[in-house]
Amino acid sequence: MDQVMFVAAEASSVTYAQRILETWKKQGRNIHAFGVGSQDMENLGFERFGKSEEMAIVGAVEIINNYSLLKGVFDRLVEEAEKRRPKVVVVMDYPEFNLMLAKKLHAMGIPVVYYISPQVWAWRKGRVKTIQKYCKKVFVLFPFEVPFYEEHGVPVDFVGHPLLDELDERLIDDKEYLKTHRNQCGIRDDEIVLGLMPGSRRSELKMHLQIQLDAARILSKKYPNLKVVILTAPTFSKEHMQDLLEDFRLPYILLKDEPFRMIHLVDMMLVASGTATLQVGLLKKPMVIMYRMKWLTGVFAKLVVRGTKYFGLVNLILNKEAVPERFQSDVTPEKIAALLERYITEPEYKAQVVADLASLRSYLGDKGATQRVVKALDEYLTK
């Protein structure tokens, strides 16, 4: 039986890793996968030495606070790799952890491939040298990443974005289907639906949720027909979210569903920066992107991303501020509410944002990313 290690510590990476495991299962492949992943991956037979729901941490301060957990998982992965000698290790995003791990595994002669590579083309470009040294290949999601990696001597395959495989085409422009779906969820035709996506990490929930709720309160005073939809990330339970909403007195719906189906319901979204912005953008929903960190982490972040115009993934891809993005002290309920209100009061502005978001798809390749990754991994596995 072939052994394969995965490190999928982020909410988005988990879904894509899970799709690979599901494909192997359908193919009847004799493969045992282990490493870092989710409960859903474990349900497919994945052997977990690290839980993604505990390891989805961002920022220097948070990493320091969780150092013993991360070090424990790191050491266990190195130990298991030495013992099991996996045919290949698939690392996904999570660059600080994964690049250190790749160095260790490379020294053992174990091949490492990077799927969902860090956005080195946008910031901290120096990391590409580490990838070139310790990774056999990188599977990239965007066509413009290919020349960047080739230029730095990194073997690269463009596989397209796996998000497209999750996308039901009815969710994009079918107005009748939208009306039916909203009615099924108790949303009236005359309501303005504001979605809130505070993030998939505990630290993000702590930093973002209250500000998002306060911005919704400000808007609801002007627009009594505002309906708030709060989207639960896969890393949290509805019960956990409900506990945080005890003092929120506006009409709201708390949802936990497949992300695209939840996003489908809204007219506009207030979203924490991350892969979620791409999900919102693919459904052409106008949004405001926000991100807050602890003060010290924010200082580090500003040093790291110097020279980069944007931090929202949608804006990075389109290379323009197609949708408003606000960071740290600029993230206040008043400022955010004012940005969201433009989508209600300025139809021409809203139409321009929707048109910009419609062009996103052309940057993401074709459907079938998981199948292409599975095929590429065959190079390392017994057929």
C-alpha positions as CSV (number, residue, x, y, z in Angstrom):
1,M,0.0,0.0,0.0
2,D,1.3,3.4,-1.0
3,Q,1.7,5.9,1.9
4,V,1.0,9.6,1.1
5,M,1.3,12.5,3.6
6,F,-0.9,15.6,3.3
7,V,-0.6,18.9,5.2
8,A,-3.9,20.6,4.9
9,A,-4.2,23.0,7.8
10,E,-6.4,25.8,6.3
11,A,-10.2,25.5,5.7
12,S,-9.8,26.0,1.9
13,S,-7.0,23.5,1.6
14,V,-8.9,20.9,3.5
15,T,-11.7,20.8,0.9
16,Y,-9.2,20.3,-2.0
17,A,-7.3,17.6,-0.1
18,Q,-10.6,15.9,0.6
19,R,-11.5,15.9,-3.1
20,I,-8.2,14.1,-3.9
21,L,-8.9,11.4,-1.2
22,E,-12.5,11.0,-2.6
23,T,-11.1,10.5,-6.1
24,W,-8.6,7.9,-5.0
25,K,-11.4,6.1,-3.2
26,K,-13.7,6.1,-6.3
27,Q,-10.7,4.7,-8.3
28,G,-10.2,1.9,-5.8
29,R,-6.6,3.0,-5.2
30,N,-4.6,1.2,-2.6
31,I,-3.3,4.4,-0.9
32,H,-3.1,5.2,2.8
33,A,-3.1,9.0,3.5
34,F,-2.0,10.6,6.8
35,G,-0.9,13.9,8.2
36,V,-2.8,17.2,8.9
37,G,-6.4,17.5,7.9
38,S,-10.1,17.7,8.9
39,Q,-12.7,15.4,10.5
40,D,-14.3,14.9,7.1
41,M,-10.9,13.7,5.8
42,E,-10.6,11.3,8.8
43,N,-14.1,10.0,7.9
44,L,-12.6,8.9,4.5
45,G,-9.9,6.9,6.3
46,F,-7.3,9.7,6.6
47,E,-5.0,9.2,9.7
48,R,-4.7,12.5,11.5
49,F,-1.7,13.6,13.4
50,G,-2.7,17.3,13.3
51,K,-6.2,18.8,13.3
52,S,-6.9,21.6,10.8
53,E,-9.4,23.1,13.1
54,E,-6.7,23.6,15.7
55,M,-3.9,24.6,13.3
56,A,-5.7,27.3,11.2
57,I,-3.7,30.1,12.8
58,V,-2.5,33.3,11.2
59,G,0.0,36.0,12.5
60,A,3.2,36.1,14.4
61,V,1.6,36.6,17.8
62,E,-0.9,33.7,17.3
63,I,1.9,31.4,16.1
64,I,4.0,32.2,19.2
65,N,0.9,31.5,21.4
66,N,0.3,28.2,19.8
67,Y,4.0,27.2,19.4
68,S,3.9,24.0,21.5
69,L,0.9,22.7,19.5
70,L,2.5,23.4,16.1
71,K,5.9,22.1,17.2
72,G,4.3,18.9,18.5
73,V,2.6,18.2,15.2
74,F,5.7,19.2,13.2
75,D,7.9,16.7,15.1
76,R,5.3,14.0,14.8
77,L,5.1,14.4,11.0
78,V,8.9,14.2,10.7
79,E,8.9,11.1,12.9
80,E,6.1,9.4,10.9
81,A,7.7,10.3,7.6
82,E,11.0,8.8,8.7
83,K,9.2,5.6,9.8
84,R,6.7,5.3,6.9
85,R,8.7,6.7,4.0
86,P,5.7,8.1,2.1
87,K,5.9,8.0,-1.7
88,V,5.1,11.7,-1.8
89,V,4.1,14.5,0.6
90,V,1.5,17.0,-0.6
91,V,1.8,20.4,1.3
92,M,-0.9,23.0,0.9
93,D,-0.6,26.7,1.6
94,Y,0.5,27.3,5.3
95,P,4.0,28.4,4.1
96,E,6.0,28.9,7.3
97,F,5.2,25.4,8.6
98,N,5.3,23.7,5.2
99,L,8.6,25.1,4.0
100,M,10.3,24.1,7.2
101,L,8.8,20.6,6.8
102,A,9.8,20.4,3.1
103,K,13.4,21.1,4.1
104,K,13.4,18.2,6.6
105,L,11.7,15.8,4.2
106,H,14.0,16.8,1.4
107,A,17.0,15.9,3.6
108,M,15.4,12.4,4.0
109,G,15.0,12.0,0.3
110,I,11.2,12.1,0.4
111,P,9.6,14.0,-2.5
112,V,7.5,17.1,-1.6
113,V,5.0,18.7,-4.0
114,Y,3.3,22.0,-3.3
115,Y,-0.4,22.3,-4.1
116,I,-2.2,25.6,-3.3
117,S,1.2,27.3,-3.3
118,P,1.8,30.4,-1.2
119,Q,1.3,33.7,-3.1
120,V,5.0,34.3,-3.4
121,W,4.3,36.3,-6.6
122,A,2.5,38.8,-4.5
123,W,4.6,39.1,-1.3
124,R,7.8,37.7,0.2
125,K,9.1,36.6,-3.2
126,G,12.3,35.3,-1.5
127,R,10.4,32.2,-0.4
128,V,10.5,30.9,-4.0
129,K,14.2,30.0,-3.5
130,T,13.2,27.7,-0.6
131,I,10.5,26.1,-2.8
132,Q,13.0,25.7,-5.6
133,K,15.4,23.9,-3.2
134,Y,13.1,21.6,-1.4
135,C,10.0,20.9,-3.6
136,K,9.9,18.6,-6.6
137,K,7.0,20.4,-8.2
138,V,4.4,23.1,-7.7
139,F,0.8,22.8,-8.8
140,V,-0.5,26.3,-9.4
141,L,-4.1,27.6,-9.6
142,F,-3.5,30.7,-11.7
143,P,-2.0,30.8,-15.2
144,F,0.1,33.9,-14.4
145,E,1.9,32.0,-11.7
146,V,3.6,29.7,-14.3
147,P,6.1,32.2,-15.8
148,F,7.0,33.3,-12.2
149,Y,8.0,29.8,-11.1
150,E,9.6,28.9,-14.4
151,E,11.7,32.1,-14.2
152,H,13.0,30.8,-10.8
153,G,13.7,27.3,-12.0
154,V,10.8,25.6,-10.2
155,P,9.1,22.7,-12.0
156,V,5.4,23.8,-12.3
157,D,2.1,22.5,-13.5
158,F,-0.9,24.7,-14.0
159,V,-3.9,22.7,-12.8
160,G,-6.6,25.4,-12.6
161,H,-8.6,26.4,-9.6
162,P,-10.3,23.6,-7.7
163,L,-13.0,26.0,-6.6
164,L,-14.5,25.8,-10.1
165,D,-15.3,22.1,-9.5
166,E,-17.4,23.1,-6.5
167,L,-19.4,25.7,-8.4
168,D,-23.0,25.0,-9.5
169,E,-23.6,27.1,-12.6
170,R,-27.2,27.7,-11.5
171,L,-25.9,29.9,-8.7
172,I,-24.5,32.5,-11.0
173,D,-27.2,34.1,-13.2
174,D,-30.4,32.1,-12.7
175,K,-32.7,34.7,-11.2
176,E,-35.7,32.3,-10.8
177,Y,-33.5,29.9,-8.9
178,L,-32.2,32.7,-6.7
179,K,-35.8,33.8,-5.9
180,T,-36.8,30.2,-5.0
181,H,-33.7,29.6,-2.9
182,R,-34.3,32.8,-1.0
183,N,-37.9,32.1,-0.4
184,Q,-37.0,28.6,0.9
185,C,-34.7,30.3,3.5
186,G,-37.4,32.8,4.6
187,I,-36.1,35.8,2.7
188,R,-38.8,38.1,1.2
189,D,-38.4,39.5,-2.3
190,D,-38.2,43.1,-1.0
191,E,-35.4,42.5,1.5
192,I,-31.8,43.6,1.0
193,V,-29.6,40.7,2.0
194,L,-26.2,41.4,3.6
195,G,-23.9,38.5,4.2
196,L,-21.3,38.4,6.9
197,M,-18.2,36.1,6.5
198,P,-16.0,36.8,9.5
199,G,-13.4,34.1,8.7
200,S,-12.5,30.5,9.4
201,R,-10.0,30.9,12.1
202,R,-10.7,31.5,15.8
203,S,-8.5,34.6,15.8
204,E,-10.4,36.0,12.8
205,L,-13.8,35.4,14.5
206,K,-12.5,37.3,17.5
207,M,-11.2,40.2,15.5
208,H,-14.0,40.5,12.9
209,L,-17.4,39.3,14.0
210,Q,-18.3,42.1,16.4
211,I,-17.3,44.8,13.8
212,Q,-19.3,43.1,11.1
213,L,-22.4,42.9,13.4
214,D,-22.0,46.6,14.3
215,A,-21.7,47.6,10.7
216,A,-24.9,45.7,10.0
217,R,-26.6,47.5,12.9
218,I,-25.7,50.9,11.4
219,L,-27.1,49.9,8.0
220,S,-30.3,48.5,9.4
221,K,-31.2,51.9,11.0
222,K,-31.3,53.4,7.5
223,Y,-32.7,50.3,5.8
224,P,-35.4,48.5,7.9
225,N,-35.7,45.9,5.1
226,L,-32.1,44.7,5.6
227,K,-31.8,41.0,6.3
228,V,-28.5,39.7,7.7
229,V,-27.2,36.3,6.8
230,I,-24.3,35.0,8.9
231,L,-22.3,32.4,7.2
232,T,-20.7,29.7,9.4
233,A,-17.2,28.6,8.3
234,P,-16.6,24.8,8.0
235,T,-14.2,25.1,11.0
236,F,-17.0,26.2,13.4
237,S,-20.3,24.7,14.6
238,K,-23.6,26.6,14.3
239,E,-23.9,26.2,18.1
240,H,-20.6,28.0,18.6
241,M,-21.7,30.8,16.4
242,Q,-25.1,31.0,18.0
243,D,-23.4,31.6,21.4
244,L,-21.6,34.6,19.9
245,L,-24.8,36.1,18.6
246,E,-26.8,36.3,21.9
247,D,-26.8,40.1,21.9
248,F,-27.5,40.6,18.2
249,R,-31.1,41.8,18.0
250,L,-31.5,42.3,14.2
251,P,-33.4,39.9,12.0
252,Y,-30.8,37.4,10.9
253,I,-30.3,33.9,9.5
254,L,-27.4,31.8,10.7
255,L,-26.4,29.3,8.0
256,K,-24.0,26.3,7.8
257,D,-24.1,24.9,4.3
258,E,-21.8,24.5,1.3
259,P,-20.1,27.9,0.9
260,F,-21.3,28.7,-2.6
261,R,-24.9,27.9,-1.7
262,M,-24.7,30.3,1.3
263,I,-23.1,33.1,-0.7
264,H,-25.8,32.7,-3.4
265,L,-28.5,34.1,-1.1
266,V,-26.9,37.6,-0.6
267,D,-27.0,40.9,-2.4
268,M,-23.7,42.0,-0.9
269,M,-21.1,40.6,1.3
270,L,-18.8,41.8,4.1
271,V,-16.0,39.3,4.0
272,A,-12.7,38.6,5.8
273,S,-9.7,38.4,3.4
274,G,-8.9,35.0,2.1
275,T,-10.2,32.3,-0.3
276,A,-13.8,33.3,0.6
277,T,-13.3,36.5,-1.4
278,L,-12.8,34.4,-4.5
279,Q,-15.9,32.4,-3.8
280,V,-17.9,35.6,-3.4
281,G,-16.3,37.0,-6.6
282,L,-17.1,34.0,-8.7
283,L,-20.8,34.4,-7.9
284,K,-20.4,38.1,-8.9
285,K,-21.6,39.4,-5.5
286,P,-20.4,42.9,-4.6
287,M,-18.3,42.9,-1.4
288,V,-16.2,44.8,1.0
289,I,-13.0,43.0,2.1
290,M,-11.7,43.6,5.6
291,Y,-9.0,42.3,7.8
292,R,-7.9,43.0,11.4
293,M,-5.0,41.5,13.4
294,K,-3.6,42.1,16.8
295,W,-1.5,45.3,16.7
296,L,1.9,43.6,16.7
297,T,0.9,41.1,14.1
298,G,-0.4,43.9,11.9
299,V,3.0,45.7,12.2
300,F,4.8,42.6,11.0
301,A,2.2,42.1,8.2
302,K,2.8,45.6,6.9
303,L,6.6,45.0,6.8
304,V,6.1,41.7,5.0
305,V,3.7,43.0,2.3
306,R,5.6,46.2,1.5
307,G,5.4,46.9,-2.3
308,T,2.1,45.1,-2.7
309,K,-0.8,47.3,-3.6
310,Y,-3.6,44.9,-2.4
311,F,-4.2,42.2,0.1
312,G,-7.7,40.9,-1.0
313,L,-7.2,37.9,-3.3
314,V,-9.8,39.2,-5.8
315,N,-8.0,42.5,-6.1
316,L,-4.6,40.8,-6.4
317,I,-5.8,38.7,-9.3
318,L,-7.5,41.5,-11.1
319,N,-4.5,43.9,-10.3
320,K,-6.9,46.7,-9.3
321,E,-9.1,47.6,-6.4
322,A,-12.2,46.1,-8.0
323,V,-13.9,46.0,-4.5
324,P,-13.0,48.1,-1.5
325,E,-10.6,46.5,1.0
326,R,-9.7,47.9,4.4
327,F,-7.0,46.8,6.9
328,Q,-6.4,47.4,10.7
329,S,-7.4,50.9,11.9
330,D,-9.4,51.5,8.7
331,V,-11.8,48.7,9.7
332,T,-14.4,50.5,11.8
333,P,-18.2,49.8,11.7
334,E,-18.9,53.3,10.4
335,K,-16.4,53.1,7.5
336,I,-17.4,49.6,6.5
337,A,-21.2,50.5,6.6
338,A,-20.5,53.5,4.4
339,L,-18.7,51.3,1.8
340,L,-21.5,48.7,1.8
341,E,-24.2,51.5,1.5
342,R,-22.8,52.5,-1.9
343,Y,-24.0,49.2,-3.3
344,I,-27.5,50.1,-2.2
345,T,-27.5,53.8,-3.3
346,E,-25.2,53.8,-6.4
347,P,-26.5,51.3,-9.0
348,E,-23.9,52.3,-11.6
349,Y,-21.1,51.7,-9.1
350,K,-22.5,48.3,-8.2
351,A,-22.9,47.4,-11.9
352,Q,-19.2,48.2,-12.4
353,V,-18.1,46.0,-9.5
354,V,-20.2,43.1,-10.8
355,A,-18.7,43.5,-14.3
356,D,-15.1,43.5,-12.9
357,L,-15.9,40.3,-10.8
358,A,-17.4,38.7,-14.0
359,S,-13.9,38.7,-15.5
360,L,-12.4,36.8,-12.5
361,R,-13.2,33.4,-14.0
362,S,-11.0,33.9,-17.0
363,Y,-8.0,33.8,-14.6
364,L,-8.8,30.5,-13.1
365,G,-8.5,28.0,-16.0
366,D,-11.0,25.2,-16.6
367,K,-12.9,22.8,-14.3
368,G,-11.1,19.5,-13.4
369,A,-8.3,20.7,-11.2
370,T,-8.6,17.7,-8.8
371,Q,-8.4,15.2,-11.7
372,R,-5.3,16.9,-13.0
373,V,-3.6,16.9,-9.6
374,V,-4.5,13.2,-9.1
375,K,-3.0,12.4,-12.5
376,A,0.2,14.4,-11.8
377,L,0.6,12.6,-8.4
378,D,0.7,9.2,-10.3
379,E,4.3,10.0,-11.2
380,Y,5.2,9.2,-7.5
381,L,2.8,6.3,-6.9
382,T,2.5,2.7,-7.8
383,K,0.0,2.4,-10.7
